[in-house]
Amino acid sequence: MEGKNAWAKDCGPPPHGISSGFNENNLDTTYPHFVSYSCMLGYERASGQTSIQCQESGQWESDILICKPKPCGNTPLDVIFVVDQSSSADPDNFSKMKNGIADFISSSFVVSPMEVNVGVVAFSSDQADIILRSSDPNQLLTDIRALMQRGGSANFALGISKAVDDFSRGSRSGTPKVMILLSGGKSIGSSQIAANAAKAKGINIFTIGIGPGVDKAELREIASDHSKARFVDTFDEIRDVLVVKDLCQ
């Protein structure tokens, strides 16, 4: 060896993190190189750094990535978001709603065939479509962000009934079922019969009302209980009331 490489300090094998591992590709354990860490499947960062450096002393930095189980961890769960595509939100707010859903899924769930399956039903006044049901996280997030607003009025019963149909066809036996209805407006018709039918099938319903145009009483009655009806003033706050640990109980 020639030049400064002859004097490079070798820190040896990187230390193991807690529920995290390091990337062995192109691993160099000599000063001043770094090694990168990532959390295991089903875990998220609790503390520590995502990369540590081999120091001139020949020791690795000690602030190693520590990961904790995600709130739902590897718990199987079937979730359907029922999304209002009507004109109750302007295009900018509709974009915030769908991106908030995508961000929540990305940060909260282990989406896979064996863990969390996610679907999206989009509805307006006279049409409700099962836009997607996917256990592929990358495709799922791409499709959610690509959702287009349809306009018209909001028919909650239509969206809820379509989600119940999707649960009946695509859910796994014995897996908890969660429906999350999001809207910034009022329904054009009664939604209680559809909501009761969903509850009778064991579906746990959460509702999120955004802005001043919602009917809070209606959304409380749709929810499985009143504590599962959440309200925010703006579409920027959706992520604040999507609490994943509530969905897993």
C-alpha positions as CSV (number, residue, x, y, z in Angstrom):
1,M,0.0,0.0,0.0
2,E,1.3,3.5,-0.8
3,G,0.5,7.0,0.3
4,K,-2.1,7.8,3.0
5,N,-4.0,4.5,2.5
6,A,-1.1,2.8,4.2
7,W,-1.9,4.7,7.4
8,A,-5.7,4.4,7.2
9,K,-7.3,3.3,10.4
10,D,-9.6,0.3,10.0
11,C,-12.5,0.3,12.4
12,G,-13.4,-3.4,11.7
13,P,-16.9,-4.7,11.3
14,P,-19.6,-2.1,11.9
15,P,-21.6,-2.5,15.1
16,H,-25.1,-3.9,14.9
17,G,-28.1,-1.6,15.5
18,I,-31.2,-2.3,17.4
19,S,-33.8,-3.7,14.9
20,S,-31.7,-2.1,12.2
21,G,-29.0,-3.3,9.8
22,F,-26.2,-1.8,7.7
23,N,-25.8,-1.8,4.0
24,E,-23.0,-4.2,3.1
25,N,-22.7,-3.0,-0.6
26,N,-19.3,-1.3,-1.2
27,L,-18.6,-1.4,2.5
28,D,-15.3,0.3,3.5
29,T,-14.4,0.1,7.1
30,T,-11.5,2.5,7.1
31,Y,-11.3,6.1,8.2
32,P,-13.0,8.4,7.1
33,H,-15.7,6.3,5.5
34,F,-19.3,5.9,6.5
35,V,-21.7,3.0,6.8
36,S,-25.5,3.4,6.3
37,Y,-28.2,1.8,8.4
38,S,-31.9,1.1,7.8
39,C,-34.7,-0.2,9.9
40,M,-35.9,-3.8,9.6
41,L,-39.3,-4.4,7.9
42,G,-42.1,-3.4,10.3
43,Y,-39.9,-1.0,12.2
44,E,-39.3,2.8,12.2
45,R,-36.6,5.1,13.5
46,A,-36.6,5.7,17.3
47,S,-33.2,7.4,17.7
48,G,-29.7,7.4,16.4
49,Q,-28.2,8.2,13.0
50,T,-28.8,6.5,9.7
51,S,-25.1,6.6,9.0
52,I,-22.0,6.4,11.2
53,Q,-18.4,7.2,10.4
54,C,-15.2,5.3,11.0
55,Q,-13.2,7.8,13.1
56,E,-9.5,8.6,13.0
57,S,-9.1,6.8,16.3
58,G,-10.1,3.5,14.6
59,Q,-13.5,3.4,16.4
60,W,-16.9,3.7,14.9
61,E,-19.2,6.5,16.0
62,S,-21.5,5.2,18.7
63,D,-24.9,6.9,17.9
64,I,-26.2,3.9,16.0
65,L,-29.7,3.7,14.5
66,I,-32.2,2.3,16.9
67,C,-35.6,1.3,15.5
68,K,-38.9,0.5,17.2
69,P,-41.9,-1.4,15.8
70,K,-44.3,0.6,13.7
71,P,-47.6,1.0,15.5
72,C,-49.3,-1.8,13.6
73,G,-45.9,-3.6,13.2
74,N,-46.5,-6.9,11.3
75,T,-50.2,-7.1,12.4
76,P,-52.4,-8.2,9.5
77,L,-54.9,-5.5,8.6
78,D,-57.2,-4.7,5.7
79,V,-57.8,-1.0,5.2
80,I,-60.0,0.9,2.7
81,F,-59.9,4.6,2.3
82,V,-63.2,6.0,1.1
83,V,-62.3,9.3,-0.6
84,D,-64.7,12.1,-1.6
85,Q,-64.0,13.1,-5.2
86,S,-66.8,15.6,-5.4
87,S,-66.6,19.4,-5.6
88,S,-66.7,19.7,-1.8
89,A,-62.9,20.4,-2.0
90,D,-61.2,22.6,-4.5
91,P,-58.4,21.0,-6.6
92,D,-55.6,22.2,-4.4
93,N,-57.3,20.7,-1.3
94,F,-58.1,17.5,-3.1
95,S,-54.4,17.2,-3.9
96,K,-53.6,17.7,-0.2
97,M,-56.0,15.0,0.8
98,K,-54.7,12.3,-1.5
99,N,-51.1,13.2,-0.7
100,G,-51.9,13.1,3.0
101,I,-53.3,9.6,2.7
102,A,-50.2,8.5,0.7
103,D,-47.8,10.0,3.3
104,F,-49.8,8.3,6.1
105,I,-49.6,4.9,4.5
106,S,-45.9,5.2,3.7
107,S,-45.0,6.2,7.2
108,S,-47.4,3.9,9.2
109,F,-47.9,0.6,7.5
110,V,-46.0,-2.4,6.3
111,V,-47.9,-2.9,3.0
112,S,-47.5,-6.5,1.8
113,P,-49.6,-9.6,1.1
114,M,-49.0,-10.9,4.6
115,E,-49.3,-7.7,6.6
116,V,-51.4,-4.6,5.7
117,N,-53.5,-4.6,2.5
118,V,-54.8,-1.2,1.4
119,G,-57.6,-0.2,-1.0
120,V,-59.1,3.1,-2.1
121,V,-62.7,3.7,-3.1
122,A,-63.3,7.1,-4.7
123,F,-66.9,8.4,-4.9
124,S,-69.0,11.4,-6.0
125,S,-72.8,11.8,-6.5
126,D,-73.6,8.9,-8.8
127,Q,-70.4,6.9,-9.2
128,A,-68.1,5.0,-6.8
129,D,-65.1,3.2,-8.1
130,I,-62.6,0.8,-6.5
131,I,-59.6,2.6,-7.7
132,L,-57.1,0.2,-6.4
133,R,-56.4,-2.6,-3.9
134,S,-52.7,-3.3,-3.7
135,S,-50.2,-5.1,-1.5
136,D,-47.4,-3.5,-3.6
137,P,-46.4,-0.4,-1.6
138,N,-44.7,1.5,-4.5
139,Q,-47.6,1.0,-6.9
140,L,-50.1,1.8,-4.2
141,L,-48.6,5.2,-3.4
142,T,-48.1,6.1,-7.1
143,D,-51.8,5.3,-7.8
144,I,-53.1,7.3,-4.8
145,R,-51.1,10.4,-5.8
146,A,-52.5,10.0,-9.4
147,L,-56.2,10.1,-8.3
148,M,-58.2,12.7,-10.2
149,Q,-61.1,14.7,-8.8
150,R,-64.5,14.0,-10.4
151,G,-66.6,16.8,-9.2
152,G,-70.4,16.8,-8.5
153,S,-71.9,16.1,-5.1
154,A,-71.0,13.7,-2.4
155,N,-73.0,10.4,-1.9
156,F,-71.5,8.8,1.2
157,A,-73.8,5.8,1.0
158,L,-72.5,5.0,-2.4
159,G,-68.9,5.1,-1.3
160,I,-69.5,3.1,1.8
161,S,-71.5,0.4,0.0
162,K,-68.7,0.0,-2.6
163,A,-66.1,-0.4,0.1
164,V,-68.3,-3.1,1.8
165,D,-68.4,-4.9,-1.5
166,D,-64.7,-4.7,-1.9
167,F,-64.1,-6.0,1.7
168,S,-66.5,-8.9,0.9
169,R,-64.5,-9.9,-2.2
170,G,-60.9,-9.1,-1.2
171,S,-60.5,-9.3,2.6
172,R,-58.6,-12.1,4.3
173,S,-60.6,-14.3,6.7
174,G,-60.1,-13.3,10.3
175,T,-58.2,-10.1,9.5
176,P,-59.4,-6.8,11.1
177,K,-61.2,-4.6,8.6
178,V,-61.0,-0.8,8.8
179,M,-62.8,1.8,6.6
180,I,-61.7,5.5,6.7
181,L,-64.1,8.0,5.1
182,L,-62.7,11.4,4.2
183,S,-64.8,14.3,3.1
184,G,-65.0,18.1,3.1
185,G,-68.7,18.3,2.5
186,K,-72.2,16.9,3.2
187,S,-73.8,13.8,1.7
188,I,-76.7,14.3,-0.7
189,G,-78.6,11.4,0.9
190,S,-78.9,9.3,4.0
191,S,-75.8,7.2,4.7
192,Q,-76.9,5.5,7.9
193,I,-78.3,2.3,6.3
194,A,-75.0,1.8,4.4
195,A,-73.0,2.5,7.5
196,N,-75.0,0.1,9.6
197,A,-74.6,-2.6,7.0
198,A,-70.8,-2.1,7.2
199,K,-70.8,-2.2,11.0
200,A,-72.9,-5.4,10.9
201,K,-70.1,-7.1,8.9
202,G,-67.5,-6.2,11.6
203,I,-66.0,-3.3,9.7
204,N,-64.5,-0.6,12.0
205,I,-65.4,2.8,10.5
206,F,-63.4,6.0,11.1
207,T,-64.6,9.3,9.6
208,I,-62.6,12.5,8.9
209,G,-64.4,15.7,8.2
210,I,-62.4,18.6,6.8
211,G,-63.4,22.2,7.0
212,P,-66.6,24.1,7.9
213,G,-68.8,22.5,5.3
214,V,-69.2,19.0,6.9
215,D,-72.1,17.7,8.8
216,K,-70.5,16.6,12.1
217,A,-73.6,14.8,13.4
218,E,-73.7,12.7,10.3
219,L,-70.1,11.8,10.4
220,R,-70.3,10.9,14.1
221,E,-73.2,8.5,13.3
222,I,-71.4,6.9,10.4
223,A,-68.3,6.2,12.6
224,S,-68.3,3.0,14.7
225,D,-68.4,5.2,17.7
226,H,-68.3,9.0,18.2
227,S,-64.6,8.9,19.2
228,K,-63.8,7.6,15.8
229,A,-65.1,10.7,14.1
230,R,-62.3,13.3,13.6
231,F,-62.6,16.9,12.5
232,V,-59.9,19.3,11.2
233,D,-60.2,22.9,10.0
234,T,-58.0,22.5,6.9
235,F,-56.8,19.8,4.5
236,D,-53.2,20.4,5.7
237,E,-54.2,18.9,9.1
238,I,-55.5,15.5,7.8
239,R,-52.2,13.8,8.8
240,D,-52.7,15.1,12.4
241,V,-55.8,13.0,13.0
242,L,-54.8,9.9,11.2
243,V,-53.5,8.0,14.2
244,V,-52.3,4.6,13.2
245,K,-52.4,3.0,16.7
246,D,-56.2,3.6,16.8
247,L,-56.6,1.6,13.6
248,C,-54.8,-1.4,15.0
249,Q,-56.8,-1.8,18.1
